[in-house]
Amino acid sequence: MGSNVNEVKVVHVPFERMVYDMLDQVAREWTGYLTEGYRNFVVDLGRVSFMDSASIGCLMDFYRKTKAAGGRIHLAAVQPRIETLLAIAKAKTLFATYQNVEDAVAGFDEERSDL
């Protein structure tokens, strides 16, 4: 589900529908990346056209754990419907969003140069 690009772990969500039934697997995998030492992530949501509230909660929990570890999360290829759901859940402000994975990865370099 993931790849590593310039110290940024790219997590490709392979599901069209991100729902409660699969969250245990997703949460274990994402937490494992933190355990492996990754701190900055791009979550590619390009294939996701539906996300339930539990999935939004899982994403927010991953954000909390990543931030506590000193890292950040960028979202890539977010479908308009998912972006609306994130806004309703007041989660949109937690994540920088980008049109594609490449731009999201480059966003980390831009943030580093701003420091």
MDAnalysis code that builds the backbone (N, CA, C; Angstrom):
import MDAnalysis as mda
import numpy as np

u = mda.Universe.empty(345, n_residues=115, atom_resindex=np.repeat(np.arange(115), 3), trajectory=True)
u.add_TopologyAttr("name", ["N", "CA", "C"] * 115)
u.add_TopologyAttr("resid", np.arange(1, 116))
u.add_TopologyAttr("resname", ["MET", "GLY", "SER", "ASN", "VAL", "ASN", "GLU", "VAL", "LYS", "VAL", "VAL", "HIS", "VAL", "PRO", "PHE", "GLU", "ARG", "MET", "VAL", "TYR", "ASP", "MET", "LEU", "ASP", "GLN", "VAL", "ALA", "ARG", "GLU", "TRP", "THR", "GLY", "TYR", "LEU", "THR", "GLU", "GLY", "TYR", "ARG", "ASN", "PHE", "VAL", "VAL", "ASP", "LEU", "GLY", "ARG", "VAL", "SER", "PHE", "MET", "ASP", "SER", "ALA", "SER", "ILE", "GLY", "CYS", "LEU", "MET", "ASP", "PHE", "TYR", "ARG", "LYS", "THR", "LYS", "ALA", "ALA", "GLY", "GLY", "ARG", "ILE", "HIS", "LEU", "ALA", "ALA", "VAL", "GLN", "PRO", "ARG", "ILE", "GLU", "THR", "LEU", "LEU", "ALA", "ILE", "ALA", "LYS", "ALA", "LYS", "THR", "LEU", "PHE", "ALA", "THR", "TYR", "GLN", "ASN", "VAL", "GLU", "ASP", "ALA", "VAL", "ALA", "GLY", "PHE", "ASP", "GLU", "GLU", "ARG", "SER", "ASP", "LEU"])
u.atoms.positions = np.array([
    [0.815, -1.198, 0.000],
    [0.000, 0.000, 0.000],
    [0.858, 1.261, 0.000],
    [2.173, 1.163, 0.218],
    [2.971, 2.385, 0.322],
    [4.265, 2.320, -0.455],
    [4.889, 3.466, -0.647],
    [6.215, 3.579, -1.236],
    [6.920, 4.751, -0.562],
    [8.250, 4.797, -0.700],
    [9.025, 5.832, -0.028],
    [9.673, 6.739, -1.065],
    [9.406, 8.030, -0.993],
    [9.975, 8.995, -1.930],
    [10.635, 10.100, -1.131],
    [11.982, 10.187, -1.211],
    [12.729, 11.264, -0.552],
    [12.311, 11.474, 0.900],
    [12.367, 10.407, 1.710],
    [12.052, 10.476, 3.133],
    [10.566, 10.703, 3.423],
    [9.747, 10.668, 2.420],
    [8.304, 10.817, 2.592],
    [7.679, 9.478, 2.235],
    [6.893, 8.938, 3.138],
    [6.200, 7.673, 2.867],
    [4.917, 7.994, 2.112],
    [4.799, 7.453, 0.920],
    [3.599, 7.634, 0.117],
    [2.701, 6.428, 0.353],
    [1.507, 6.694, 0.860],
    [0.543, 5.644, 1.160],
    [-0.577, 5.730, 0.135],
    [-0.644, 4.726, -0.729],
    [-1.683, 4.674, -1.753],
    [-2.864, 3.887, -1.179],
    [-3.987, 4.535, -1.006],
    [-5.180, 3.842, -0.512],
    [-5.809, 3.131, -1.712],
    [-5.828, 1.791, -1.703],
    [-6.271, 1.052, -2.883],
    [-7.776, 0.826, -2.967],
    [-8.523, 1.386, -2.054],
    [-9.953, 1.119, -1.978],
    [-10.759, 2.245, -2.631],
    [-11.840, 1.877, -3.276],
    [-12.764, 2.871, -3.797],
    [-13.663, 3.386, -2.671],
    [-13.994, 2.478, -1.762],
    [-14.832, 2.818, -0.607],
    [-14.026, 2.537, 0.648],
    [-13.719, 3.568, 1.392],
    [-12.979, 3.422, 2.633],
    [-14.002, 3.415, 3.766],
    [-14.231, 2.216, 4.332],
    [-15.289, 2.046, 5.323],
    [-14.777, 1.289, 6.548],
    [-15.592, 1.306, 7.578],
    [-15.256, 0.756, 8.890],
    [-14.640, -0.642, 8.830],
    [-15.181, -1.519, 7.999],
    [-14.739, -2.917, 7.957],
    [-13.250, -3.082, 7.678],
    [-12.646, -2.156, 6.990],
    [-11.240, -2.295, 6.618],
    [-10.301, -1.461, 7.493],
    [-10.828, -0.722, 8.426],
    [-10.009, 0.238, 9.168],
    [-8.994, -0.404, 10.097],
    [-9.283, -1.568, 10.630],
    [-8.322, -2.230, 11.505],
    [-7.031, -2.501, 10.739],
    [-7.162, -3.019, 9.529],
    [-6.000, -3.279, 8.674],
    [-5.257, -1.983, 8.344],
    [-6.001, -0.955, 7.949],
    [-5.412, 0.332, 7.582],
    [-4.687, 0.949, 8.771],
    [-5.326, 0.968, 9.925],
    [-4.724, 1.575, 11.118],
    [-3.448, 0.845, 11.511],
    [-3.454, -0.482, 11.458],
    [-2.245, -1.257, 11.796],
    [-1.111, -0.929, 10.835],
    [-1.439, -0.870, 9.554],
    [-0.419, -0.592, 8.548],
    [0.170, 0.810, 8.740],
    [-0.696, 1.800, 8.906],
    [-0.217, 3.172, 9.045],
    [0.580, 3.356, 10.335],
    [0.137, 2.750, 11.425],
    [0.881, 2.825, 12.680],
    [2.233, 2.134, 12.528],
    [2.266, 1.064, 11.748],
    [3.518, 0.366, 11.474],
    [4.540, 1.259, 10.793],
    [4.082, 2.117, 9.908],
    [5.004, 3.047, 9.251],
    [5.659, 3.980, 10.271],
    [4.886, 4.433, 11.240],
    [5.455, 5.276, 12.303],
    [6.474, 4.488, 13.110],
    [6.169, 3.242, 13.420],
    [7.082, 2.385, 14.166],
    [8.378, 2.164, 13.391],
    [8.278, 2.092, 12.066],
    [9.452, 1.917, 11.213],
    [10.310, 3.180, 11.140],
    [9.793, 4.303, 11.646],
    [10.572, 5.527, 11.672],
    [10.154, 6.603, 10.694],
    [9.160, 6.316, 9.869],
    [8.676, 7.344, 8.951],
    [7.953, 8.428, 9.738],
    [8.092, 9.671, 9.296],
    [7.437, 10.782, 9.983],
    [6.569, 11.633, 9.065],
    [6.911, 11.701, 7.790],
    [6.155, 12.512, 6.842],
    [5.482, 11.602, 5.825],
    [4.197, 11.882, 5.580],
    [3.391, 10.999, 4.746],
    [2.604, 11.775, 3.710],
    [2.442, 11.138, 2.563],
    [1.459, 11.563, 1.570],
    [0.451, 10.429, 1.491],
    [-0.808, 10.749, 1.744],
    [-1.873, 9.762, 1.615],
    [-2.581, 10.042, 0.294],
    [-2.423, 9.108, -0.631],
    [-3.019, 9.223, -1.962],
    [-4.448, 8.694, -1.905],
    [-5.402, 9.601, -1.998],
    [-6.823, 9.245, -1.941],
    [-7.476, 9.243, -3.318],
    [-6.672, 9.173, -4.360],
    [-7.184, 9.263, -5.726],
    [-8.229, 8.229, -6.097],
    [-8.152, 7.034, -5.526],
    [-9.119, 5.987, -5.847],
    [-10.353, 6.038, -4.949],
    [-10.280, 6.800, -3.855],
    [-11.351, 6.797, -2.858],
    [-12.475, 7.737, -3.290],
    [-13.659, 7.157, -3.499],
    [-14.819, 7.974, -3.861],
    [-15.843, 8.031, -2.733],
    [-15.654, 7.186, -1.711],
    [-16.551, 7.200, -0.555],
    [-15.744, 6.940, 0.705],
    [-16.059, 7.694, 1.747],
    [-15.384, 7.527, 3.033],
    [-16.436, 7.727, 4.110],
    [-16.562, 6.760, 5.035],
    [-17.533, 6.922, 6.112],
    [-16.905, 7.687, 7.279],
    [-17.706, 7.999, 8.276],
    [-17.215, 8.808, 9.396],
    [-16.121, 8.093, 10.177],
    [-16.183, 6.780, 10.258],
    [-15.137, 6.034, 10.962],
    [-13.802, 6.174, 10.228],
    [-13.832, 6.219, 8.921],
    [-12.610, 6.390, 8.128],
    [-12.019, 7.779, 8.326],
    [-12.877, 8.779, 8.405],
    [-12.398, 10.134, 8.689],
    [-11.749, 10.156, 10.079],
    [-12.375, 9.482, 11.036],
    [-11.802, 9.375, 12.375],
    [-10.452, 8.681, 12.362],
    [-10.307, 7.634, 11.560],
    [-9.035, 6.922, 11.427],
    [-7.961, 7.848, 10.860],
    [-8.328, 8.616, 9.849],
    [-7.388, 9.571, 9.249],
    [-6.970, 10.631, 10.268],
    [-7.921, 11.093, 11.058],
    [-7.612, 12.092, 12.089],
    [-6.730, 11.493, 13.192],
    [-6.962, 10.228, 13.533],
    [-6.119, 9.560, 14.525],
    [-4.691, 9.415, 13.999],
    [-4.555, 9.073, 12.721],
    [-3.234, 8.975, 12.099],
    [-2.547, 10.344, 12.115],
    [-3.318, 11.394, 11.869],
    [-2.784, 12.752, 11.953],
    [-2.248, 13.031, 13.368],
    [-3.044, 12.698, 14.369],
    [-2.654, 12.951, 15.755],
    [-1.358, 12.214, 16.105],
    [-1.271, 10.946, 15.730],
    [-0.078, 10.147, 16.024],
    [1.138, 10.669, 15.263],
    [0.911, 11.047, 14.014],
    [2.014, 11.564, 13.192],
    [2.522, 12.887, 13.750],
    [1.620, 13.767, 14.118],
    [2.014, 15.056, 14.686],
    [2.771, 14.860, 15.996],
    [2.306, 13.941, 16.835],
    [2.980, 13.660, 18.110],
    [4.393, 13.130, 17.889],
    [4.604, 12.462, 16.737],
    [5.927, 11.942, 16.407],
    [6.785, 12.978, 15.689],
    [6.254, 14.185, 15.494],
    [7.006, 15.255, 14.840],
    [6.872, 15.281, 13.331],
    [5.858, 14.613, 12.806],
    [5.690, 14.545, 11.359],
    [4.473, 15.284, 10.861],
    [4.245, 15.154, 9.546],
    [3.114, 15.810, 8.891],
    [2.514, 14.883, 7.848],
    [1.281, 15.175, 7.499],
    [0.578, 14.412, 6.469],
    [0.062, 15.371, 5.410],
    [0.316, 15.015, 4.157],
    [-0.285, 15.705, 3.023],
    [-1.248, 14.738, 2.357],
    [-2.359, 15.244, 1.872],
    [-3.315, 14.435, 1.121],
    [-3.181, 14.744, -0.361],
    [-3.256, 13.703, -1.172],
    [-3.121, 13.875, -2.617],
    [-4.349, 13.337, -3.340],
    [-4.708, 13.997, -4.429],
    [-5.759, 13.554, -5.342],
    [-7.097, 13.329, -4.636],
    [-7.449, 14.249, -3.761],
    [-8.691, 14.125, -2.994],
    [-9.879, 14.450, -3.900],
    [-10.804, 13.508, -3.988],
    [-12.013, 13.711, -4.788],
    [-12.871, 14.805, -4.133],
    [-13.613, 15.590, -4.924],
    [-14.432, 16.676, -4.355],
    [-15.382, 16.206, -3.249],
    [-15.980, 15.043, -3.421],
    [-16.907, 14.532, -2.405],
    [-16.182, 14.273, -1.077],
    [-14.976, 13.741, -1.153],
    [-14.193, 13.459, 0.058],
    [-13.738, 14.772, 0.682],
    [-13.356, 15.723, -0.140],
    [-12.957, 17.028, 0.371],
    [-14.110, 17.690, 1.134],
    [-15.316, 17.552, 0.625],
    [-16.500, 18.091, 1.306],
    [-16.712, 17.401, 2.648],
    [-16.581, 16.081, 2.673],
    [-16.731, 15.337, 3.928],
    [-15.688, 15.769, 4.958],
    [-14.466, 15.961, 4.515],
    [-13.406, 16.410, 5.427],
    [-13.715, 17.804, 5.969],
    [-14.265, 18.654, 5.124],
    [-14.628, 20.007, 5.573],
    [-15.752, 19.955, 6.595],
    [-16.755, 19.137, 6.349],
    [-17.872, 19.000, 7.284],
    [-17.390, 18.492, 8.639],
    [-16.442, 17.560, 8.608],
    [-15.899, 16.979, 9.845],
    [-14.849, 17.880, 10.498],
    [-14.622, 19.041, 9.896],
    [-13.616, 19.991, 10.381],
    [-12.213, 19.375, 10.401],
    [-11.975, 18.462, 9.480],
    [-10.672, 17.810, 9.377],
    [-9.843, 18.386, 8.234],
    [-10.468, 19.116, 7.345],
    [-9.764, 19.644, 6.161],
    [-8.606, 20.557, 6.532],
    [-8.750, 21.293, 7.621],
    [-7.687, 22.230, 8.015],
    [-6.464, 21.523, 8.595],
    [-6.578, 20.249, 8.895],
    [-5.448, 19.511, 9.462],
    [-4.432, 19.102, 8.404],
    [-4.871, 19.033, 7.162],
    [-4.049, 18.475, 6.099],
    [-3.864, 19.464, 4.958],
    [-2.637, 19.534, 4.455],
    [-2.413, 20.238, 3.195],
    [-2.869, 19.283, 2.095],
    [-3.609, 19.788, 1.126],
    [-4.094, 18.941, 0.036],
    [-3.471, 19.390, -1.280],
    [-3.226, 18.402, -2.145],
    [-2.559, 18.638, -3.421],
    [-3.274, 17.877, -4.523],
    [-3.097, 18.332, -5.751],
    [-3.757, 17.719, -6.906],
    [-3.273, 16.290, -7.162],
    [-1.996, 16.035, -6.872],
    [-1.436, 14.714, -7.162],
    [-0.315, 14.390, -6.182],
    [0.157, 13.160, -6.235],
    [1.190, 12.688, -5.305],
    [2.487, 13.473, -5.474],
    [2.871, 13.728, -6.703],
    [4.128, 14.437, -6.955],
    [4.128, 15.818, -6.296],
    [3.035, 16.545, -6.455],
    [2.941, 17.868, -5.837],
    [2.939, 17.769, -4.312],
    [2.289, 16.740, -3.788],
    [2.235, 16.562, -2.329],
    [3.618, 16.273, -1.767],
    [4.393, 15.455, -2.459],
    [5.766, 15.170, -2.023],
    [6.599, 16.440, -2.110],
    [6.476, 17.167, -3.213],
    [7.222, 18.415, -3.387],
    [6.837, 19.432, -2.321],
    [5.613, 19.372, -1.826],
    [5.168, 20.289, -0.782],
    [6.009, 20.211, 0.484],
    [6.550, 19.030, 0.776],
    [7.427, 18.896, 1.934],
    [8.734, 19.663, 1.720],
    [9.272, 19.611, 0.503],
    [10.486, 20.380, 0.201],
    [10.233, 21.874, 0.318],
    [9.077, 22.318, -0.173],
    [8.715, 23.740, -0.088],
    [8.585, 24.168, 1.369],
    [7.981, 23.315, 2.205],
    [7.845, 23.645, 3.614],
    [9.196, 23.720, 4.295],
    [10.120, 22.818, 3.924],
    [11.464, 22.831, 4.520],
    [12.209, 24.109, 4.152],
    [12.043, 24.571, 2.896],
    [12.755, 25.767, 2.461],
    [12.178, 27.036, 3.105],
    [10.924, 26.955, 3.584],
    [10.307, 28.096, 4.258],
    [10.789, 28.246, 5.692],
    [11.438, 27.210, 6.237],
    [11.869, 27.263, 7.644],
    [13.081, 28.121, 7.837],
])
